Amino acid sequence: MSYSASPLWADIVPLPQDDGPGQPLAAIAYSEKYSEAMSYLRAVMASNEMSERALDLTSDIIALNPAHYTVWLYRVRILLTLKKDLHAELSWMNPVALVHLKNYQIWHHRQTIINALNNPDGETDFISKMFAKDAKNYHVWSYRQWLVKRFSLWDAGELEFTEQMLKEDVRNNSAWNHRWYVVFGRGDEAFADPDIVMREVFFTQQSIRLAPQNPSPWNYLRALARRASGPAALPLSSLQPFANTFAPLSAPDAVKSTHALDLLAEIHSENEADKDKAYQALELLATRYDPIRANYWNYRRATLEGVKTV
């Protein structure tokens, strides 16, 4: 039944979309059902109506267009004004999220609801269902980070969760990012803790051994070297023996990782006596192992001073 034929909406004068004078150059081909629903939405929003029928109207429109952020904002205002059961809202929302995996509005709405409930119970279980469909969904990872910070879940199994996700896919860069957030997101104190830093070095190196050409753990390792401080200081040069196992400059045919070559180039460039080795690593990258970025590697070579190139 259309809204115009429903007794429930008989008192509402719908407001059609106003495209201004004349005909629009590229009018959007809305369905008749969607156009009618939106006309009634404009009317109730104009009068700031907070009612059950307005809530049902938002459900209908979201079913037709779940990316309509204005409808989501209006919906949450109605929910909070009417003091509706927010757990019931989550139950309504779950199947919508599982169908529309990349919808940002759903996750903003969910964040608002959970924030109002002030309780994250069940959220990590639901997130697991989302990750079973798409383990690299940016919106879901962002939402999980918000949960961790909002409810102080740093030590509530999050580190173990990242280990499991990386066990399933060591190339999941989103899981690497979340691990960094969980370990170091509370402040700089962790960077000065030798136990934490060495634990992360060990975990990262083990992951690199599984997939030497995966950039995420190499970036993680280099970030550790940049940020570790005090008793946990990790000089970049201390990573040289590890990088050598994947990119031995004495055996150019045995290189297994361009990221190891890049790291060695940086390490050797810091030592005046080893700049020739830095040049060699960059040359291997430019000519053999990463020629698609030859201009970049050649630029790096050009910045080296006092290098014998003959």
DAPE-V883272 format. One record per residue. RES is the residue in one letter. PHI is phi in whole degrees, 0 to 359 (none if undefined). PSI is psi in radians with two decimals (* if undefined). OMEGA is omega as a letter, one per 20 degrees, with the letter a starting at -180 (* if undefined). Layout:
res = [RES:RES]
phi = [PHI:PHI]
psi = [PSI:PSI]
omega = [OMEGA:OMEGA]
This chain:
res = [M:S:Y:S:A:S:P:L:W:A:D:I:V:P:L:P:Q:D:D:G:P:G:Q:P:L:A:A:I:A:Y:S:E:K:Y:S:E:A:M:S:Y:L:R:A:V:M:A:S:N:E:M:S:E:R:A:L:D:L:T:S:D:I:I:A:L:N:P:A:H:Y:T:V:W:L:Y:R:V:R:I:L:L:T:L:K:K:D:L:H:A:E:L:S:W:M:N:P:V:A:L:V:H:L:K:N:Y:Q:I:W:H:H:R:Q:T:I:I:N:A:L:N:N:P:D:G:E:T:D:F:I:S:K:M:F:A:K:D:A:K:N:Y:H:V:W:S:Y:R:Q:W:L:V:K:R:F:S:L:W:D:A:G:E:L:E:F:T:E:Q:M:L:K:E:D:V:R:N:N:S:A:W:N:H:R:W:Y:V:V:F:G:R:G:D:E:A:F:A:D:P:D:I:V:M:R:E:V:F:F:T:Q:Q:S:I:R:L:A:P:Q:N:P:S:P:W:N:Y:L:R:A:L:A:R:R:A:S:G:P:A:A:L:P:L:S:S:L:Q:P:F:A:N:T:F:A:P:L:S:A:P:D:A:V:K:S:T:H:A:L:D:L:L:A:E:I:H:S:E:N:E:A:D:K:D:K:A:Y:Q:A:L:E:L:L:A:T:R:Y:D:P:I:R:A:N:Y:W:N:Y:R:R:A:T:L:E:G:V:K:T:V]
phi = [none:283:295:295:263:267:300:298:248:296:273:260:263:296:250:291:294:258:265:83:292:76:260:297:295:221:293:284:275:291:289:299:296:290:299:293:300:293:297:286:297:301:293:287:291:297:262:56:284:245:212:296:292:293:296:297:296:296:299:297:289:296:297:275:210:290:264:279:296:298:293:297:295:295:299:293:298:295:303:287:293:277:54:287:289:286:293:295:297:298:297:292:284:305:295:294:294:290:270:256:295:258:276:293:300:300:283:294:297:297:300:297:293:294:297:292:289:58:203:265:305:88:290:293:294:292:300:300:295:294:292:296:269:205:283:237:291:302:296:290:296:298:295:295:298:299:302:300:288:296:246:51:266:307:253:260:88:291:296:295:298:295:297:293:297:284:293:286:205:293:267:284:298:293:292:297:298:293:300:302:297:293:284:242:284:270:148:277:302:296:292:258:262:301:296:292:298:290:299:290:299:298:299:293:294:298:291:296:297:285:210:300:264:278:290:302:292:295:296:298:295:293:295:300:296:288:261:301:215:58:294:259:309:231:302:303:297:292:271:300:302:294:297:300:291:252:210:289:294:282:222:304:284:260:295:248:211:292:291:293:299:299:297:297:300:292:298:291:291:279:245:306:286:250:296:298:290:298:298:297:297:292:293:298:295:288:257:234:256:209:295:295:247:303:299:292:296:295:298:299:297:293:278:282:253:70:260:278:257:252]
psi = [2.38:2.83:-0.66:-0.42:-0.01:2.24:-0.49:-0.47:0.27:-0.44:-0.04:2.29:1.92:2.58:1.87:2.84:2.35:1.86:0.20:-3.10:2.59:-2.96:2.34:2.55:-0.65:1.35:2.39:2.35:1.28:2.60:2.75:-0.68:-0.75:-0.73:-0.72:-0.79:-0.72:-0.58:-0.68:-0.59:-0.78:-0.66:-0.81:-0.55:-0.62:-0.56:0.07:0.77:2.22:1.69:2.92:-0.69:-0.61:-0.65:-0.76:-0.62:-0.73:-0.62:-0.76:-0.75:-0.67:-0.62:-0.55:-0.59:1.47:-0.11:0.12:1.65:-0.56:-0.65:-0.71:-0.73:-0.73:-0.69:-0.80:-0.58:-0.73:-0.79:-0.82:-0.63:-0.74:-0.05:0.86:2.83:1.90:-0.40:-0.64:-0.60:-0.73:-0.73:-0.66:-0.66:-0.54:-0.91:-0.50:-0.76:-0.66:-0.36:-0.74:1.34:-0.54:0.29:1.97:-0.68:-0.64:-0.71:-0.55:-0.73:-0.77:-0.72:-0.73:-0.72:-0.82:-0.64:-0.72:-0.63:-0.47:0.65:2.09:0.21:2.29:-0.20:-0.71:-0.56:-0.72:-0.69:-0.65:-0.64:-0.67:-0.75:-0.45:-0.45:-0.62:1.76:-0.05:0.42:1.97:-0.75:-0.68:-0.71:-0.72:-0.72:-0.69:-0.70:-0.72:-0.75:-0.79:-0.81:-0.78:-0.67:0.29:0.95:0.35:-0.73:0.35:0.79:0.14:-0.67:-0.75:-0.61:-0.78:-0.64:-0.70:-0.75:-0.69:-0.44:-0.65:-0.60:1.71:-0.25:0.16:1.62:-0.48:-0.66:-0.65:-0.75:-0.72:-0.66:-0.79:-0.75:-0.76:-0.72:-0.73:0.06:-0.15:-0.17:-3.13:-0.13:-0.66:-0.51:-0.31:0.11:1.90:-0.64:-0.75:-0.83:-0.79:-0.57:-0.74:-0.65:-0.81:-0.83:-0.74:-0.75:-0.66:-0.67:-0.65:-0.65:-0.49:-0.56:1.43:-0.40:0.14:2.06:-0.49:-0.92:-0.52:-0.74:-0.68:-0.77:-0.75:-0.63:-0.66:-0.77:-0.63:-0.64:-0.46:2.46:2.99:-2.37:-0.22:0.14:2.40:1.54:2.46:-0.62:-0.41:-0.27:-0.07:-0.82:-0.69:-0.81:-0.61:-0.53:-0.34:-0.19:1.18:2.01:-0.38:-0.18:1.31:-0.47:-0.18:0.16:2.26:-0.18:2.15:-0.50:-0.60:-0.70:-0.78:-0.78:-0.74:-0.67:-0.72:-0.75:-0.85:-0.50:-0.33:-0.19:2.06:-0.67:-0.27:0.20:-0.49:-0.62:-0.64:-0.75:-0.74:-0.75:-0.75:-0.60:-0.71:-0.68:-0.76:-0.61:-0.43:-0.78:-0.32:0.96:-0.34:-0.39:0.58:-0.67:-0.68:-0.84:-0.66:-0.63:-0.77:-0.69:-0.68:-0.38:-0.20:2.27:2.57:0.52:2.32:2.04:0.00:*]
omega = [r:r:a:a:a:r:a:a:a:a:a:r:a:r:a:r:r:r:r:a:r:a:r:a:a:a:r:a:r:r:r:a:a:r:r:a:r:r:r:r:r:a:a:r:r:r:r:a:r:a:r:a:r:r:r:r:r:r:a:a:r:r:r:a:a:r:a:a:a:r:r:r:r:a:a:r:r:a:a:r:a:a:r:r:a:r:r:r:r:r:r:a:a:r:r:a:a:r:a:a:a:a:a:a:a:a:r:r:a:r:r:a:a:r:r:r:a:a:a:a:r:a:a:r:r:r:r:r:r:a:r:r:a:a:a:a:a:a:a:r:r:r:r:r:r:r:a:a:a:a:r:a:a:a:a:r:a:r:r:r:r:r:r:r:a:r:r:r:a:r:a:a:r:r:r:r:a:r:r:a:a:a:a:a:a:a:a:a:a:r:r:a:a:a:a:a:a:r:a:r:a:a:a:a:r:r:r:r:r:a:a:a:r:a:a:a:r:r:r:a:r:r:r:a:a:a:a:a:r:a:r:a:a:a:r:a:r:r:a:r:r:r:a:a:a:a:a:a:r:r:a:a:a:a:a:a:r:a:r:r:r:r:r:r:r:a:a:a:r:a:a:a:a:a:r:r:r:r:a:r:r:r:r:r:a:a:a:a:r:a:a:r:a:a:r:a:r:r:r:r:a:a:r:a:r:a:r:a:a:*]
